[in-house]
Amino acid sequence: MLRITELKLPLDHPENAIKTAILSRLGISSDQLITYTLFRQGHDARKRDAISLVYTLDLEIKNEQAILKRLENDPHLSVTPDTTYHFVTRAPVDMPERPVVIGTGPCGLFAGLILAQMGFKPIILERGKEVRERTKDTFGLWRKGIFNPESNVQFGEGGAGTFSDGKLYTQIKDPHHYGRKVLTEFVKAGAPAEILHVSKPHIGTFKLVSMVEQIRAAIESLGGEIRFQSRADQIDIADGQVRGVILAGGETISSNHVVLAVGHSARDTFKMLYDRGVYIEAKPFSIGFRIEHPQSLIDKCRFGNHAGHPLLGAADYKLVHHCRNGRSVYSFCMCPGGTVVAATSEAGHVVTNGMSQYSRNERNANSGIVVGITPDDYPGHPLAGIDFQRQLEAHAFKLGGESYHAPGQLVGDFLSNRPSSAFGSVLPSYTPGVHLGDLSTALPDYAIDAIREALPAFDKKIKGFAMNDAVLTGVETRTSSPIRIKRNAQYQSINTHGLYPAGEGAGYAGGILSAAVDGIKIAEAVALDMISRF
Ligand SMILES: Cc1cc2nc3c(=O)[nH]c(=O)nc-3n(C[C@H](O)[C@H](O)[C@H](O)COP(=O)(O)OP(=O)(O)OC[C@H]3O[C@@H](n4cnc5c(N)ncnc54)[C@H](O)[C@@H]3O)c2cc1C
């Protein structure tokens, strides 16, 4: 099969225009084209009055080789790659050891799923509850201000991405097409089939909940075991080799292969690992606020008269500004038609993040507006970034009135350095509520200065971005892990054999898809090591 990319057609083109465009692009007659299938569909809205759909198509045609030769200089024509997933090995039936995976976020779930599919019968440990119970606890904070430190937006079945927009794109290099395997498994678990071909797939939070349950059922049907409310409190290490995991209740689970997929909020687990001598270093991350605008403002700016077109959906944006003080400010985890959510995993802290439903039809667009920081801003100790996050989150709790309300300010007031006392045309979506006031002490001065410089700059790209009534809430501190647990070429900790640091918490992923892809790589490394020692 041959693949053509960058085939552009007007937004409202008739169905048969695709076939006509293929024939003209390749200079072939209709009888030479046997069939074509859609691999990817996106849109190009750089000219908002002439938005085009952009296709990648796989073609079955007669005389493929001759056409390839004739068009060998066409950068948008190639042989369709094989994106099928192939297992690297299979477990023998009498394999004596079972690998342990800590965490059921996308990384842990995919490490567990692939290990189970290869026959390794993993034991998967999750500190939080199964997803439906967890949902009740999460809503407890959002609706009633009741917080559960072991069952919340960060902790529980499905991990941090369960209550999210479910954006499924990443900029990681993926030469082995692991991302395709992830999307295929998601579709098997109930995700809409379109995620396999739209250029910016997203699932929305409700669908994610039932998908996570389906993946759990698949793992269990293959002999894997998932244990909830089973927090790994200690790692048993002897002579630089992992021997097992000790649970909060005291039970020991023995294994020479332990995958550590605990996410970026497992601060107690990081401390335990550091105390046990596992090599950890500080890593850059970002801090800032969430901003909310009317979604209609973003749609109008991005899509002009095509705003609301069903093929385009709610518009997103991606913004970056390099500031005079050397900092960069950028939009993070933008959620079109979504809501801002309370995302703390510790009592007495306030953290913001964003999520949306599949329909993305809430009235506001939200996004993190965050400033990049580095270990130079929190020097001294490998875990100092965690202390830095904690200080900001505890201060936000105070500014919000000590009731899990988020501190907030209108953009106009923030830019003019005066406290806000009443909402304007934009009503924030964060629950249990927003306490208006002054955000200028919520972040270090360099970050406040950078955001004050960036918002008017963003307004030049999206007219209205710095509108007076847009609402800022904070603080956004869980943008990525503040640490990295370094690993070697075999994906094991550089000083603890058999410990596989994985996913976002260990510093190797930055979203659902990249965490799941890392889980696949880790499963393969674990499986190959287990087979080599068998
Ligand atoms: C509100 C929100 C919205 C988001 N939206 C998106 C989005 O739209 N698209 C996107 O790509 N990304 C999004 N993200 C980020 C994404 O969720 C993470 O990048 C991803 O979940 C990281 O996967 P992970 O498996 O590495 O870790 P996590 O998903 O954090 O999973 C870690 C798991 O480990 C468990 N755990 C921790 N410590 C222990 C222990 N000691 N013992 C046992 N279990 C433990 C936790 O309970 C958790 O379930 C969002 C995050 C949040 C919070």
The ligand as an ORCA input file, in Angstrom:
! r2SCAN-3c Opt
* xyz 0 1
  C      -7.127     17.089     35.676
  C      -6.091     16.553     34.733
  C      -6.292     16.659     33.368
  C      -5.364     16.137     32.462
  N      -5.641     16.191     31.123
  C      -4.827     15.555     30.255
  C      -5.175     15.439     28.879
  O      -6.225     15.890     28.429
  N      -4.300     14.797     28.053
  C      -3.115     14.276     28.513
  O      -2.374     13.702     27.721
  N      -2.785     14.365     29.809
  C      -3.609     14.972     30.689
  N      -3.265     15.022     32.013
  C      -1.974     14.471     32.424
  C      -2.055     12.946     32.468
  O      -3.157     12.586     33.248
  C      -0.774     12.362     33.024
  O       0.293     12.785     32.204
  C      -0.811     10.841     33.028
  O      -1.933     10.378     33.739
  C       0.468     10.278     33.648
  O       0.350      8.885     33.664
  P       1.143      7.976     34.681
  O       0.591      6.618     34.510
  O       2.585      8.196     34.504
  O       0.780      8.521     36.150
  P      -0.626      8.734     36.844
  O      -1.710      8.818     35.850
  O      -0.454      9.874     37.768
  O      -0.867      7.390     37.667
  C      -0.139      7.058     38.815
  C      -0.942      6.086     39.646
  O      -0.109      5.550     40.669
  C      -0.836      5.446     41.883
  N       0.134      5.470     42.984
  C       0.931      6.499     43.376
  N       1.718      6.121     44.400
  C       1.424      4.827     44.656
  C       1.926      3.897     45.606
  N       2.887      4.220     46.481
  N       1.373      2.653     45.634
  C       0.383      2.305     44.755
  N      -0.124      3.166     43.828
  C       0.412      4.402     43.776
  C      -1.755      6.663     41.845
  O      -2.876      6.474     42.692
  C      -2.126      6.734     40.366
  O      -3.288      6.003     40.088
  C      -4.179     15.537     32.942
  C      -3.954     15.456     34.326
  C      -4.890     15.948     35.216
  C      -4.650     15.848     36.704
*
